[in-house]
Amino acid sequence: MKDILAADWLYYDSILHNAKKIFEFYNFQRIETPFIEKAELFTKGIGKKTGLIEKEMYLLRNKENNELLALRPEGTAPVMRAYLEGGMFNLPQPVKLYYFGPFFRHEKPQAGRYRQFYQLGAEIIGEDDAIIDVEIILISRGFLESLGFSKKNIYLLINSIGCPNCRHLYIKEIKKYYKNYSKQICSDCQRRLKENPLRVLDCKNEKCCLVKQEVPFILDYLCSDCRDHFKLVLEYLDYLNIPYILDKTLVRGLDYYTKTVFEFCLDGEENKTSLGGGGRYDNLAEVIGGLKKPAVGVAFGVERLMQEMIQAGKKFKTSTPKLFLVQIGEPAKRMSFKILEQFRKENIPLGENLGKESLRSQLKTADRLGAKYVLILGQQEALDSMIILKDMASGLQELIPLEKIIFEVKKRLEKTM
């Protein structure tokens, strides 16, 4: 886990700012769900035999009733729970929601991935038309471009994993194919073949990646409804000139996905970096709440986005005030609060260090902060209701009545803009 320092928040705020602009233009509303949920929400919604549930979820017991709880490992299931419990199915459909906040997974830390991490996600609930799949893809791509990623370097990987009605046929083929490679795959995949065969395609083990290159294509086993849905998705993408790569091994890591799944990657010199992804999950509402509501969503790892922005040379400078207040003596120190409040009400940032006594040390701080002007309030100035305005570049000083200092400062700041 990591501390989020002041310099980091510049990136987090930028990512959220751009997300708000993009998603709210498309009529998404922000939602925030609790950090702690009932564990069964995830075991039922995500699937007991997924890596996230088996290895990565932080669990705790409620002392009152011994109920098993979990730190939220992902955002889609909680948002769907909130949709159902909040009666949002009574609103005009679809309902569009987005979220931004911390999540928790006990997994191996690596570059851009921590056990407490921030995630940005968006969900469209209540519509099964293929155009909604394309809408979430289009919005996601626009969001990535707004962060400064080049159109040429953003790759969309896409696949369909069908529905429960046709997926079982493909699972039979996977088992049949992997019979010949049972000794060449990792122990996790050997177990997955028995418990959750589709997950073998999600394995990142090097030797498993070689084996799955020749795996049968799931598109050959889709039912007519899933085939027609995916065909429409691709046709819309073609119409919008959104390039994509069909990836037959793309299945995503959670069991609630149906039909369309996708992932956005950034092409690097050595390999592709995953920025985020999502897909359709038409059965999740029924599994956790007994109500049939089709949906599609996307999620981005904020730390991964931040890491790639830094590597791409995206930098933010902390804003420092152009003015600094220097006070000398007890009367001036007391009056400083009134002056600070005046500037706050006018929304003019004013630096200060009220704990310092000496003129020299305060001027040194102002210089280090890059202040253009310094307001100097000594004991005599405080008694006379005057203040000294010093230009740090020229060294020129001017004695100004306190009642006119806001006007004089604004006049000078306008010239520097």
C-alpha positions, 0 to 999 in steps of 0.5 A: 500500500502507498501514501498519496502525497501532495504531488500525487494528488495532482494526478489523481485530481486531474484524472477525476477532473477529466472523467467528470467532464467526459462522463457527465457530458454523457449524463452519468451521475456519480455514486459512492458505495461503502468500503465494506460490503457483505462478502456474499455480494462478491462470492455470488456476483463474481464467482467463488472460483475466481482468483479474486475471491480465492486469493485476493479478497480481504475478509473480516467478521462482524462481532455482533452477528459473526457475519462475513464482510469484505473490503470491496475488491471491485466496483461493479457488484456494489454499484449493482447492489446500490442500483437494486436497493435504491430502487433505481430500476424505477427510474427511466432506463438506462441508469448511468453511474460512475465512481472514483475511490479506493479498493482493496486486493491482496495480490502481488504488488507490481508497477502501478498496482498496490493492495489499496488502489484507486479505481475509476469506473462507469456502469450503464444499467438497464439496456441490452442494445449493442450500441450501449456496448459501443457507447461505453467504449467510445466514452472510455477512449475519449477519456484516455485521450483527454489524459494525453494518451495518443490515439495511435498508441491506444489499442482496443482488444475485444472479444465475446464470451457468449452467454450461459446458453452457448458458453458450455459448448465452448468450455467443452472444447477448451477441456478437449484442447487442453487435454493434450497440454495438461503437463505443459501448463501451470498448476493453477491452470490445471486446477482451473480446468476442473473448477472454472475452465474459462479462467485458463485463458486469463493466465499470464504465465509464460508457458500457459500463454504459449499453449493458449495461442492455438486455443479454439475461437469462442466466436465459432461457438456463439448462439445466434443471439450472441453472434448477432449482438457482437456483429452489431458491436463490431459494425458500430466500431467500424462506422465510428472508425474505432480500431480494434483487435479481436483477441480470442483469449480475452475473457476478463477475470470475473464470472459475471461477464457475458457477451462483449468483453474489452480491454484498452492497452497502451502500446509500448516498445516492449509490450502492451500495458493494460490501462483498463477494461470491461464488458457486458454483464447481463445476469449480475442483477438477477444473481444478486437481487433476483431482477433481470437487468442487462448492463455494461461497464468499464473500470480503470486502475488510477495508479496505472494511468498515473504511472503511464502519464508520468512516463509520457512526461505529463507533469503538474506544478504545485500552485504557489501564492504570488503574495506572501505576508510578513509580520513583525511583532505581536500587534502585527501578528494579531492583525495578520488574521484579519488581513488573511481573511480579507484576502480569502474572501477575495479569493486571492492566495496569500502565503504566510508563516505566522510562527516565524518572527524575523524579517529575514527568515520570512523573506527567505521563505517568500523567495523560496516559494517564488512570491512576486510580491511581499506584504510587510506588516510591522508594529508601526504599520499595524498601529497606523493601519498601513502596510508595505508592498514590496516587489521582489523582482525590483526590490521597490517598496511602497507604503499603502493604507490597509483599506486599499491593499486589496485594490492595489494588489489586484491592479498589480496581479492583473499586469502580471497575467 
